[in-house]
């Protein structure tokens, strides 16, 4: 019975192995690009915050806050970390299927 289950799950395991490999490559590649963009957004946030200090209007801080939130989301602690977590969970699922 176990061998029949392994034969039935082999295509899923093969597909998951391919998906994990491609996803890990894409997450690693795009993380570098997103880190550069995040740094530029952070510098923009600092510049807009500096301009807002001299203007003394409360609505002048809004673009700086928006840029700060966007910089955090695409920083290594935001969306790339979530994508890497999903790739690890897919790999764990693949290992579970292979262990059957």
RARAWO-V991589 format. One line per field, one symbol per residue. ss: DSSP state (~ for helix, > for strand, _ for the rest). psi: psi as a letter, one per 40 degrees, with the letter a starting at -180 (. if undefined). burial: 1 if it has 9 or more other C-alpha atoms within 8 Angstrom, else 0. A space follows every 10 residues. Layout:
# RARAWO-V991589
ss: ???
psi: ???
burial: ???
This chain:
# RARAWO-V991589
ss: _~~~~~~~~~ ~~~~~~~~~~ ~~~~~~~~~~ ~~~~~~~~~~ ~~~~~~~~~~ ~~~~~__~~~ ~~~~~~~~~~ ~~~_____~~ ~~~~~~~~~~ ~~~~~~~~~_
psi: dddddddded dddddddddd dddddddddd dddddddddd dddddddddd dddedfidee eddddddddd dddeieebdd dddddddddd dddddddde.
burial: 0000110010 0010011001 0011001000 1001101110 1101110110 0100000001 1011101101 1111111111 1011001001 1001001000
